[in-house]
Amino acid sequence: MAAAMKGEGQAMDVSGLASVWEGIASVRKTARDTGLIMRLPPGAQLCDSNRVNAVANTDVLTPCLERMRDHDLKLPYITPLQEEIEMFFRQVHVKVSEKVCYRTAGEIKKMLSFIKRKANKKEEHIDMYMAGAMRQANIAQAAREALLRARSSASMEGSTGDENEGEDDESVERETDLDEFRRWLDSQPRGSQDPIPDPSSASSASSGPPRLLTFMGSRPRGCLHPWHARFRGLG
């Protein structure tokens, strides 16, 4: 929890994502039709992190990936991301529970982590998400981490755990709010995750998800990056 309270500069800046999503017709339509942002496979209760679901949600994920490109491929914190999701639903006049917003924020962060991990492994069908300038950022980060590992190895010969020295605070944070999200998911009764809430009415969650500090901002409405047309070919 303490890591999630660190300065926002250590994570991807999510401010303005609500307005960007609002400017994308397909995201608005999904929210109004299903009461969700992320599209789920038929019969699914959660948006699992896999290739099929990543491709199905490129319109939601692309603005986040563009932010990652501009923030050294840092993942977002779940709480400010949840705030943007809540703002988006208010802007499109869809009432959803806090539980749905928290779950959606966790699903998006897990998906971004999945894409980043696949890109680092140079798996081509996912690496297209990291195309162009984003791939260059990925290469630059890998070079920085290699340099850090080399320096650590030279100064701490014989110490254990050197393979983790090149990691930054993002991995520490990921062990808090993402693990907290996974524990929260595990605590939910099976079959009661409300995969398709009624968008016409609000529901109050009796056991709300954990909340941290509020982080909200605004940004002029954006439109989907041209990469989106390429992503559709991944399906």
NORVEN-V78088 format. One record per backbone hydrogen bond with DSSP energy under -0.5 kcal/mol. NH is the residue of the N-H (numbers start at 1). CO is the residue of the C=O. E is the energy in kcal/mol with one decimal. If there is no record, write none. Layout:
NH_CO_E + NH_CO_E
This chain:
5_1_-0.7 + 5_2_-1.1 + 6_3_-1.6 + 10_7_-1.8 + 11_8_-1.9 + 12_75_-1.4 + 14_12_-0.6 + 16_217_-0.6 + 17_14_-2.1 + 20_16_-1.9 + 21_17_-3.0 + 22_18_-2.1 + 23_19_-1.4 + 24_21_-1.8 + 25_23_-0.6 + 28_24_-2.2 + 29_25_-2.5 + 30_26_-2.0 + 31_27_-2.2 + 32_28_-2.4 + 33_29_-2.5 + 34_30_-2.6 + 35_30_-0.6 + 35_31_-1.9 + 36_30_-0.7 + 44_41_-2.3 + 48_46_-1.2 + 50_48_-1.1 + 54_50_-2.2 + 55_51_-2.4 + 56_52_-2.1 + 57_53_-1.0 + 57_54_-0.5 + 58_55_-1.3 + 60_57_-0.7 + 61_57_-2.4 + 62_58_-2.7 + 64_60_-0.6 + 65_61_-2.6 + 66_62_-2.3 + 67_63_-1.6 + 68_64_-2.3 + 69_65_-2.2 + 70_66_-1.3 + 71_67_-0.6 + 71_68_-1.2 + 72_69_-0.6 + 73_68_-3.1 + 74_71_-1.9 + 81_77_-1.3 + 82_78_-2.6 + 83_79_-2.0 + 84_80_-1.8 + 85_81_-2.1 + 86_82_-2.6 + 87_83_-2.2 + 88_84_-2.5 + 89_85_-2.3 + 90_86_-1.9 + 91_87_-2.5 + 92_88_-1.9 + 93_90_-1.2 + 94_89_-2.8 + 95_199_-1.4 + 96_94_-0.6 + 101_97_-1.7 + 102_98_-2.6 + 103_99_-2.5 + 104_100_-2.4 + 105_101_-2.2 + 106_102_-2.2 + 107_103_-2.4 + 108_104_-2.5 + 109_105_-2.3 + 110_106_-2.5 + 111_107_-2.2 + 112_108_-2.5 + 113_109_-2.4 + 114_110_-2.2 + 115_111_-2.5 + 116_112_-2.5 + 117_113_-2.4 + 118_114_-2.4 + 119_115_-2.5 + 120_116_-2.4 + 121_117_-1.3 + 122_119_-1.5 + 123_118_-2.2 + 124_122_-0.8 + 126_123_-1.6 + 127_123_-2.6 + 128_124_-1.1 + 129_126_-2.3 + 130_127_-1.6 + 131_128_-1.3 + 134_131_-1.6 + 136_132_-1.7 + 137_133_-2.2 + 138_134_-2.0 + 139_135_-2.4 + 140_136_-2.5 + 141_137_-2.5 + 142_138_-2.3 + 143_139_-2.1 + 144_140_-2.2 + 145_141_-2.6 + 146_142_-2.2 + 147_143_-2.1 + 148_144_-2.4 + 149_145_-2.5 + 150_146_-2.3 + 151_147_-2.5 + 152_148_-2.6 + 153_149_-2.7 + 154_150_-1.9 + 155_151_-1.9 + 156_152_-1.8 + 159_156_-2.0 + 164_161_-1.8 + 165_162_-1.9 + 167_164_-1.5 + 171_168_-1.4 + 172_168_-0.7 + 173_169_-2.7 + 174_170_-2.5 + 175_171_-1.0 + 175_172_-0.6 + 176_173_-1.9 + 177_173_-1.6 + 178_173_-0.6 + 179_174_-0.8 + 180_176_-2.6 + 181_177_-1.9 + 182_178_-2.5 + 183_179_-2.5 + 184_180_-2.4 + 185_181_-2.6 + 186_182_-2.5 + 187_183_-1.4 + 188_184_-0.6 + 188_185_-1.3 + 192_189_-1.8 + 199_197_-0.7 + 201_198_-1.4 + 205_203_-0.5 + 208_206_-0.6 + 228_225_-2.3 + 229_226_-1.2 + 230_226_-0.6 + 230_227_-1.0 + 231_227_-2.0 + 232_228_-1.6 + 233_230_-1.1 + 234_231_-2.7 + 235_232_-1.1
